[in-house]
Amino acid sequence: MQAIAVTGLTKRYDATLAVDAIDFAVPSGATVGLLGGNGAGKTTTIAMLLGLLIPTAGRITVLGHDMAHDRFAALARMNFSSPYVALPHRLSVEENLRVYGHLYDVKQVGRRIAELAAQLDLGELLARPAGQLSAGQKTRVALAKSLINRPDVLLLDEPTASLDPDTGDLVRGWLERYRAESGCTILLASHNMAEVERLCGHVLMMKQGRIVDRGSPAELLARYGQDNLEEVFLDIARDRARAP
């Protein structure tokens, strides 16, 4: 079963074609990487998957629900994390998580917040206003927010941005365990190629609004004759020829 299915997805802003008729599917329980340089169309694609932007053309189905007609049924089972989306600064971390817990109708929300605080080392931050957090702390809180409803589909935009290597490794390990234990489907946008190689079974490479290549990390490495995904990324970004 495909947890996410996208066909002909297009977003145009006047003369700018931000996303150009892309097609892809994410199988249930898989982690798929969505890669590309700044302006490639990744964020616009995620925003359309979340229903925040209306596509110019194309169709999105998430968990069997057509997002054009039945998006709220899917959204209740989805969530999103980005360290670049600020939580209300005056609310404490706990208050922010409680608000999102109620929005998702989470039962025993206090217990769920305590679980996430223990798992993501947020205990000392719960009473602190969100506006007083460091960049790395905001990243961990954003991840906790995205997991408050135990989502079946998780959209992640740079989930370990601003984290030190040790904390980033712990978060990646936690995401691997969460996916394995829950069967959650993850779509991951990241500029950390080592992270993508570790977490993703399949990768979509975007450039100028189009998907220009796709495959497992191993397939892409072999196709471009490279030793790591960062070099593959640079080959695509710089229009360097594939290995013969």
RODO-2510 file (C-alpha; in nm, 4 decimals, decimal comma):
residues 244
     n   res          X          Y          Z
     1     m     0,0000     0,0000     0,0000
     2     q     0,1177     0,3518    -0,0790
     3     a     0,0895     0,5875     0,2161
     4     i     0,1523     0,8866    -0,0135
     5     a     0,0737     0,8939    -0,3857
     6     v     0,1375     1,2030    -0,5987
     7     t     0,0543     1,2353    -0,9686
     8     g     0,1091     1,5345    -1,1941
     9     l     0,1599     1,7641    -0,8953
    10     t     0,2144     2,1196    -1,0125
    11     k     0,2381     2,4585    -0,8430
    12     r     0,2696     2,7792    -1,0431
    13     y     0,3070     3,1330    -0,9120
    14     d     0,2344     3,3618    -1,2072
    15     a     0,5336     3,3045    -1,4379
    16     t     0,7234     3,0891    -1,1869
    17     l     0,6789     2,7121    -1,2034
    18     a     0,7744     2,6034    -0,8504
    19     v     0,6741     2,2369    -0,8909
    20     d     0,6492     2,0893    -1,2379
    21     a     0,4160     1,7894    -1,2796
    22     i     0,5945     1,5522    -1,0423
    23     d     0,4932     1,1919    -0,9709
    24     f     0,6057     0,9797    -0,6776
    25     a     0,4806     0,7336    -0,4186
    26     v     0,5918     0,6515    -0,0657
    27     p     0,5120     0,2967     0,0522
    28     s     0,3642     0,2493     0,3974
    29     g     0,6329     0,2154     0,6604
    30     a     0,9117     0,3498     0,4370
    31     t     1,1429     0,6471     0,4829
    32     v     1,1939     0,8405     0,1598
    33     g     1,4314     1,1333     0,1148
    34     l     1,3292     1,4440    -0,0793
    35     l     1,6514     1,6169    -0,1832
    36     g     1,7440     1,9232    -0,3821
    37     g     1,9073     2,2618    -0,3571
    38     n     1,7411     2,5768    -0,2306
    39     g     1,4522     2,6617    -0,4616
    40     a     1,4219     2,3078    -0,5985
    41     g     1,0578     2,2799    -0,4873
    42     k     1,0906     2,0629    -0,1753
    43     t     0,9172     2,2978     0,0690
    44     t     0,6420     2,3773    -0,1797
    45     t     0,5837     2,0047    -0,2287
    46     i     0,5601     1,9441     0,1466
    47     a     0,3238     2,2407     0,1860
    48     m     0,0919     2,0904    -0,0765
    49     l     0,1064     1,7504     0,0949
    50     l    -0,0047     1,9224     0,4165
    51     g    -0,2858     2,1071     0,2429
    52     l    -0,1272     2,4451     0,3189
    53     l    -0,0996     2,5232    -0,0523
    54     i    -0,3535     2,4350    -0,3180
    55     p    -0,1909     2,2679    -0,6200
    56     t    -0,2278     2,4302    -0,9579
    57     a    -0,2751     2,0813    -1,1013
    58     g    -0,2331     1,7181    -1,0054
    59     r    -0,3539     1,4865    -0,7321
    60     i    -0,2335     1,3949    -0,3833
    61     t    -0,3560     1,0915    -0,1913
    62     v    -0,2424     1,0359     0,1677
    63     l    -0,3457     0,7247     0,3630
    64     g    -0,6121     0,6595     0,1010
    65     h    -0,7640     1,0081     0,1281
    66     d    -0,7770     1,2496    -0,1644
    67     m    -0,6302     1,5707    -0,0203
    68     a    -0,8466     1,7863    -0,2472
    69     h    -1,1700     1,6505    -0,1014
    70     d    -1,0992     1,4672     0,2246
    71     r    -0,7816     1,6192     0,3639
    72     f    -0,8943     1,6528     0,7258
    73     a    -0,9303     1,2759     0,7595
    74     a    -0,5663     1,2397     0,6539
    75     l    -0,4355     1,5396     0,8484
    76     a    -0,5526     1,3882     1,1775
    77     r    -0,3035     1,1051     1,1154
    78     m    -0,0184     1,3225     0,9861
    79     n     0,2259     1,5684     1,1377
    80     f     0,5135     1,7907     1,0340
    81     s     0,8402     1,9113     1,1831
    82     s     1,0624     2,1987     1,0804
    83     p     1,2978     2,3994     1,3010
    84     y     1,2235     2,6963     1,0762
    85     v     0,8574     2,7210     1,1829
    86     a     0,8430     2,9067     1,5133
    87     l     0,6141     2,8100     1,7983
    88     p     0,4418     3,0917     1,9956
    89     h     0,7283     3,2515     2,1867
    90     r     0,5414     3,3476     2,5023
    91     l     0,4018     3,0015     2,5673
    92     s     0,6181     2,7548     2,7527
    93     v     0,7336     2,4384     2,5791
    94     e     0,4780     2,2379     2,7774
    95     e     0,1981     2,4811     2,6927
    96     n     0,2857     2,4628     2,3236
    97     l     0,2852     2,0827     2,3282
    98     r    -0,0421     2,0788     2,5218
    99     v    -0,2080     2,3087     2,2658
   100     y    -0,1039     2,0793     1,9803
   101     g    -0,2085     1,7759     2,1809
   102     h    -0,5582     1,9173     2,2178
   103     l    -0,5717     2,0150     1,8504
   104     y    -0,5032     1,6512     1,7633
   105     d    -0,7410     1,5264     2,0350
   106     v    -0,4624     1,3318     2,2068
   107     k    -0,5912     1,1333     2,5020
   108     q    -0,3962     1,1725     2,8267
   109     v    -0,1952     1,4519     2,6694
   110     g     0,0030     1,5144     2,9887
   111     r     0,1315     1,1576     2,9847
   112     r     0,2218     1,1883     2,6160
   113     i     0,4170     1,5089     2,6818
   114     a     0,6042     1,3378     2,9650
   115     e     0,6933     1,0471     2,7329
   116     l     0,8295     1,2791     2,4648
   117     a     1,0158     1,4883     2,7204
   118     a     1,1943     1,1779     2,8452
   119     q     1,2701     1,0457     2,4971
   120     l     1,3971     1,3772     2,3557
   121     d     1,5574     1,5107     2,6742
   122     l     1,3174     1,8030     2,7136
   123     g     1,2510     1,7770     3,0864
   124     e     1,4445     2,0902     3,1814
   125     l     1,2852     2,2866     2,8959
   126     l     0,9158     2,2256     2,9623
   127     a     0,8658     2,5362     3,1759
   128     r     1,0809     2,7624     2,9578
   129     p     0,9167     3,0033     2,7090
   130     a     0,9659     2,8809     2,3544
   131     g     1,1167     3,2156     2,2589
   132     q     1,4062     3,1602     2,4982
   133     l     1,5267     2,8328     2,3456
   134     s     1,8491     2,7844     2,1542
   135     a     1,8329     2,6737     1,7904
   136     g     1,9104     2,3128     1,8832
   137     q     1,6495     2,3124     2,1605
   138     k     1,3885     2,4495     1,9203
   139     t     1,4694     2,1658     1,6810
   140     r     1,4042     1,9026     1,9499
   141     v     1,0814     2,0722     2,0590
   142     a     0,9629     2,0905     1,6961
   143     l     1,0230     1,7180     1,6663
   144     a     0,8285     1,6520     1,9877
   145     k     0,5411     1,8603     1,8510
   146     s     0,5392     1,6518     1,5329
   147     l     0,5120     1,3279     1,7323
   148     i     0,2456     1,4380     1,9799
   149     n    -0,0324     1,2486     1,7962
   150     r     0,1751     0,9393     1,7098
   151     p     0,1381     1,0113     1,3370
   152     d     0,1094     0,7483     1,0674
   153     v     0,2714     0,9884     0,8182
   154     l     0,5517     1,2190     0,9310
   155     l     0,6874     1,4970     0,7103
   156     l     1,0296     1,6189     0,8238
   157     d     1,2115     1,9269     0,6982
   158     e     1,5727     1,9308     0,8226
   159     p     1,4855     1,7407     1,1447
   160     t     1,8374     1,7584     1,2908
   161     a     1,9292     2,1115     1,1835
   162     s     2,1261     2,3009     1,4519
   163     l     2,1818     1,9872     1,6599
   164     d     2,5315     1,8951     1,7707
   165     p     2,6628     1,5641     1,6273
   166     d     2,5873     1,3668     1,9432
   167     t     2,2279     1,4889     1,9778
   168     g     2,1720     1,4588     1,6037
   169     d     2,2821     1,0961     1,6148
   170     l     2,0477     1,0276     1,9081
   171     v     1,7551     1,1849     1,7219
   172     r     1,8272     0,9849     1,4058
   173     g     1,8417     0,6659     1,6109
   174     w     1,5156     0,7576     1,7787
   175     l     1,3474     0,8172     1,4411
   176     e     1,4681     0,4787     1,3194
   177     r     1,3206     0,3085     1,6247
   178     y     0,9945     0,5024     1,6025
   179     r     0,9454     0,4021     1,2404
   180     a     1,0308     0,0378     1,3098
   181     e     0,8004     0,0143     1,6114
   182     s     0,5057     0,2178     1,4809
   183     g     0,5148     0,1481     1,1071
   184     c     0,5124     0,5243     1,0465
   185     t     0,5834     0,6505     0,6952
   186     i     0,8418     0,9297     0,6774
   187     l     0,9144     1,1801     0,4012
   188     l     1,2414     1,3525     0,4861
   189     a     1,3769     1,6717     0,3306
   190     s     1,7375     1,7207     0,4347
   191     h     2,0687     1,8687     0,3249
   192     n     2,2545     1,6227     0,5477
   193     m     2,3515     1,3531     0,3002
   194     a     2,4914     1,1182     0,5647
   195     e     2,1555     1,1409     0,7415
   196     v     1,9734     1,0543     0,4205
   197     e     2,2002     0,7561     0,3529
   198     r     2,1349     0,6286     0,7051
   199     l     1,7586     0,6795     0,7244
   200     c     1,6210     0,6535     0,3712
   201     g     1,5515     0,3455     0,1638
   202     h     1,4648     0,5557    -0,1405
   203     v     1,5601     0,9058    -0,2556
   204     l     1,3899     1,1590    -0,4841
   205     m     1,6259     1,4176    -0,6342
   206     m     1,4592     1,7507    -0,7221
   207     k     1,5904     2,0340    -0,9358
   208     q     1,4018     2,3367    -1,0690
   209     g     1,0677     2,1921    -0,9622
   210     r     1,1149     1,8519    -1,1244
   211     i     1,2223     1,5102    -1,0009
   212     v     1,5343     1,4526    -1,2061
   213     d     1,6432     1,1193    -1,0575
   214     r     1,5353     0,8643    -0,8007
   215     g     1,6424     0,5353    -0,6475
   216     s     1,7904     0,3811    -0,3372
   217     p     2,1086     0,5437    -0,2042
   218     a     2,3060     0,2431    -0,3286
   219     e     2,1522     0,2695    -0,6764
   220     l     2,2305     0,6407    -0,7003
   221     l     2,5886     0,5888    -0,5840
   222     a     2,6389     0,3221    -0,8474
   223     r     2,4678     0,5261    -1,1196
   224     y     2,6897     0,8285    -1,0648
   225     g     3,0033     0,6346    -0,9773
   226     q     3,0377     0,8118    -0,6432
   227     d     3,1193     0,7064    -0,2886
   228     n     2,8644     0,9219    -0,1089
   229     l     2,5359     1,1032    -0,1709
   230     e     2,6911     1,4451    -0,1293
   231     e     2,8904     1,3902    -0,4487
   232     v     2,5748     1,2660    -0,6245
   233     f     2,3953     1,5798    -0,5043
   234     l     2,6752     1,7968    -0,6463
   235     d     2,6741     1,6075    -0,9762
   236     i     2,3037     1,6813    -1,0179
   237     a     2,3227     2,0399    -0,8928
   238     r     2,6132     2,1202    -1,1247
   239     d     2,4902     1,9186    -1,4248
   240     r     2,7926     1,6945    -1,4154
   241     a     2,7583     1,3866    -1,6338
   242     r     2,6841     1,0494    -1,4804
   243     a     2,9512     0,7842    -1,4809
   244     p     2,9444     0,5782    -1,8049
***
